[in-house]
Each structure stands twice: as C-alpha cells, then as structure tokens.
Amino acid sequence: MTRPSDSVTEELLHRLADGDLSDAEAEALEASLGEADLARLNGIRRVGDLVRLGAYDAASVLDSERLLASVQAGIEKQAKAGFGSAFRVI
C-alpha cells in the first residue's frame, strides 16, 4: 500500500535518515516516497552530514587526555572526601 505524500511526516523522514526504522519499514517507506519527499529526505541527510562534520571538526581540537584527567581527578576527590560530602543539607 502506497501512502500519499502528505502522510509522510518529518518524524518518519528523520527516523529513516537516522537508521531508526527496521529494514522492512525503511524499504516500505522509501518505496512510497515521491519526489518532494525524496527532496526533503535528502535535505535532512545533508543537514545531518553538516552537523557531523562540525562535531568531528570540534572534536579534532579537543584535548581529550586533559579532559579525562580532569574527570578522573574529580572522581578521586569525591572518593577521598567520602560519600556524605556529595550531598548538601538544605
């Protein structure tokens, strides 16, 4: 059964682009897409690609070793202080 183009929601297109549909659901949805829906899907995928590219670029300058050391130091500080110091009496 083919869906009319106006029944293809943004949510469905995002789920398709994100890989959140089962193979059968994705195949059925892709088979029902018209030209306008395909254009919307391609736009969603392009935006996702740009977001990922920006995230990769930002991560490339992140000093992950320094961040990890800071997190570990915070954990050790809390462990030394004891369980009760993590709570505040109001």
BELMO-V911341 format. One record per residue. RES is the residue in one letter. PSI is psi in whole degrees, 0 to 359 (* if undefined). OMEGA is omega in degrees with one decimal (none if undefined). Layout:
RES:PSI:OMEGA
RES:PSI:OMEGA
//
This chain:
M:127:-179.2
T:133:179.2
R:146:171.0
P:149:-175.6
S:325:-177.3
D:353:178.0
S:356:177.6
V:109:-175.1
T:162:174.8
E:320:-179.8
E:315:179.2
L:318:179.5
L:320:177.4
H:318:178.8
R:322:176.9
L:312:-179.1
A:326:-178.1
D:353:-178.6
G:24:-177.4
D:4:177.8
L:152:174.2
S:164:179.2
D:317:-178.9
A:317:179.0
E:317:-179.3
A:316:179.4
E:316:-179.4
A:317:-179.8
L:314:179.3
E:322:-179.8
A:335:-176.5
S:354:-175.0
L:133:172.9
G:183:-177.6
E:317:-179.0
A:320:178.4
D:320:177.5
L:322:177.4
A:318:177.5
R:316:179.4
L:316:178.3
N:323:176.1
G:316:178.2
I:317:179.5
R:321:178.4
R:316:178.1
V:316:177.7
G:318:177.5
D:318:179.5
L:320:178.0
V:315:178.7
R:318:178.9
L:317:177.5
G:320:179.7
A:319:178.3
Y:319:179.8
D:315:179.0
A:321:-179.2
A:333:-177.6
S:337:179.4
V:2:179.9
L:131:175.9
D:84:-173.6
S:328:178.8
E:319:178.3
R:319:178.1
L:313:179.7
L:318:178.9
A:321:179.2
S:317:178.7
V:314:179.9
Q:321:178.5
A:320:177.8
G:320:178.7
I:315:179.5
E:321:178.6
K:315:178.9
Q:321:-179.4
A:319:179.6
K:324:-178.1
A:336:179.8
G:164:-174.6
F:315:-173.9
G:335:-177.0
S:346:178.9
A:351:-178.1
F:152:-179.9
R:134:178.6
V:128:-178.5
I:*:none
//
